[in-house]
Amino acid sequence: MTHPLIPSILELATPLAEQLGLEVVEAVFQTSKSPPVLRVDIRNPTDDTSLDDCERMSRALEEQLDVTGLIPNAYVLEISSPGVSQSLTTDRDFSVFKGFSVLVKTSAPHGGKQQWQGRLQGRDEETVYLNQKGKTIKIPRNLVAQVLLDNPE
């Protein structure tokens, strides 16, 4: 269950991240810890997310949280990067990981199978394209449930 402060924290963090050239991926408030931990995952859309990116975001967000008093009691702020997601979802993901080995899971059987493995060739509005031993496999996007990096490094 999402903590009730998360929407307000995201409302505060998202424009700050954008000013720093970053994106907020997720925020989690772990109130079971003492003091509670606010973890905000960020990513740099143009480069690998660096420790410097995390530090800049941490300083900016901490200052704003202090000014607004959004979290009234003591807490620990953690800014981190989620790293490479195993699941490909955005057009950018499909472009960046073109040629990588992927596993495509379908919601219903396609060609008698619900799992396809191959090298990602890309996708368009209608289809996800895989290369399997030199042969192009076309999987309708409306059947694709998930595309995962196979053995991400």
Wavefront OBJ file of the C-alpha trace (Angstrom):
o trace
v 0.000 0.000 0.000
v 1.282 3.452 -0.881
v 1.905 5.863 1.978
v -0.491 8.868 1.878
v 2.435 11.343 1.639
v 3.816 9.797 -1.578
v 1.677 11.859 -4.036
v 2.759 15.095 -2.288
v 6.398 13.966 -2.243
v 6.241 13.133 -5.970
v 4.612 16.527 -6.642
v 7.580 18.163 -4.909
v 10.329 15.861 -6.274
v 9.325 15.659 -9.958
v 9.869 19.352 -10.919
v 13.096 19.428 -8.851
v 14.398 16.396 -10.746
v 13.420 17.983 -14.081
v 15.365 21.158 -13.193
v 18.417 18.938 -12.603
v 17.890 17.061 -15.890
v 16.682 13.925 -14.057
v 13.491 11.854 -13.809
v 11.767 10.501 -10.708
v 11.089 6.792 -11.169
v 9.497 5.916 -7.835
v 9.171 6.998 -4.205
v 8.686 4.726 -1.212
v 8.211 5.778 2.409
v 9.237 2.955 4.748
v 7.540 3.844 8.013
v 8.332 0.441 9.565
v 11.928 1.636 10.072
v 13.077 3.925 12.862
v 13.552 6.661 11.819
v 11.368 6.160 8.721
v 13.176 6.035 5.355
v 12.032 8.000 2.313
v 13.603 6.403 -0.762
v 13.323 8.231 -4.068
v 14.589 6.455 -7.183
v 15.807 8.729 -9.967
v 17.357 8.238 -13.364
v 19.300 10.339 -15.772
v 17.478 10.005 -19.128
v 20.534 10.956 -21.188
v 23.366 9.130 -19.380
v 24.084 6.568 -16.671
v 22.742 7.858 -13.359
v 25.758 8.911 -11.309
v 26.454 9.357 -7.632
v 26.668 13.095 -8.391
v 23.095 12.982 -9.801
v 21.904 11.322 -6.574
v 23.744 13.867 -4.400
v 22.355 16.860 -6.325
v 18.823 15.463 -6.074
v 19.282 14.668 -2.384
v 20.367 18.228 -1.537
v 17.578 19.829 -3.595
v 14.826 17.562 -2.249
v 16.011 17.709 1.368
v 15.969 21.515 1.243
v 12.413 21.551 -0.161
v 11.158 18.956 2.333
v 12.595 21.055 5.183
v 11.010 24.272 3.821
v 7.570 22.694 3.325
v 7.575 20.654 6.554
v 5.859 17.877 4.589
v 7.407 15.215 6.840
v 7.034 16.582 10.393
v 9.217 14.042 12.240
v 12.756 12.733 11.796
v 13.335 10.660 8.655
v 16.186 9.426 6.486
v 16.251 10.470 2.827
v 17.774 8.001 0.364
v 18.180 8.909 -3.293
v 19.103 6.003 -5.519
v 19.009 4.759 -9.058
v 16.994 1.673 -9.902
v 19.676 0.637 -12.408
v 18.737 -1.271 -15.509
v 15.200 -2.527 -15.350
v 14.744 -6.044 -16.594
v 11.434 -5.104 -18.160
v 11.404 -3.045 -21.372
v 8.474 -0.645 -21.591
v 9.384 2.648 -23.272
v 10.308 3.396 -26.878
v 13.706 4.445 -25.515
v 14.157 1.005 -23.864
v 13.351 -0.720 -27.155
v 15.836 1.514 -28.976
v 18.647 1.196 -26.394
v 18.360 -2.603 -26.111
v 18.023 -3.333 -29.845
v 20.164 -6.391 -30.591
v 20.036 -7.633 -26.987
v 18.661 -11.044 -26.079
v 15.095 -10.734 -24.748
v 12.246 -12.910 -23.588
v 8.772 -11.924 -24.802
v 5.801 -13.221 -22.815
v 2.360 -13.086 -24.413
v -1.032 -12.917 -22.726
v -2.400 -15.550 -25.119
v -0.604 -18.118 -27.274
v 0.921 -16.782 -30.506
v 2.108 -19.407 -32.963
v 1.397 -22.022 -30.304
v 3.727 -20.443 -27.703
v 3.417 -17.903 -24.898
v 7.167 -17.268 -24.527
v 9.538 -16.194 -27.260
v 13.271 -15.737 -26.927
v 15.458 -13.935 -29.443
v 17.408 -10.794 -30.265
v 15.328 -7.633 -30.109
v 14.982 -5.939 -33.496
v 12.533 -3.276 -32.312
v 8.851 -2.497 -32.289
v 6.315 -0.338 -34.067
v 2.673 0.504 -33.314
v 1.492 -3.018 -34.142
v 4.360 -5.462 -33.661
v 7.411 -6.473 -31.602
v 10.167 -7.882 -33.838
v 12.639 -10.561 -32.718
v 15.463 -12.235 -34.569
v 15.637 -15.978 -33.979
v 18.585 -17.633 -35.729
v 18.427 -15.153 -38.612
v 14.642 -15.359 -38.965
v 12.379 -12.415 -38.035
v 9.577 -13.287 -35.609
v 6.639 -10.840 -35.534
v 4.596 -10.771 -32.333
v 1.445 -8.589 -32.259
v 1.844 -5.897 -29.569
v -1.727 -6.430 -28.335
v -0.646 -9.929 -27.229
v 2.618 -8.856 -25.575
v 2.341 -9.024 -21.787
v 6.008 -8.411 -20.986
v 9.400 -7.989 -22.666
v 12.327 -8.845 -20.401
v 16.057 -8.566 -20.903
v 17.410 -12.100 -20.998
v 20.425 -12.359 -18.659
v 20.902 -8.598 -18.064
v 24.483 -7.782 -17.189
l 1 2 3 4 5 6 7 8 9 10 11 12 13 14 15 16 17 18 19 20 21 22 23 24 25 26 27 28 29 30 31 32 33 34 35 36 37 38 39 40 41 42 43 44 45 46 47 48 49 50 51 52 53 54 55 56 57 58 59 60 61 62 63 64 65 66 67 68 69 70 71 72 73 74 75 76 77 78 79 80 81 82 83 84 85 86 87 88 89 90 91 92 93 94 95 96 97 98 99 100 101 102 103 104 105 106 107 108 109 110 111 112 113 114 115 116 117 118 119 120 121 122 123 124 125 126 127 128 129 130 131 132 133 134 135 136 137 138 139 140 141 142 143 144 145 146 147 148 149 150 151 152 153
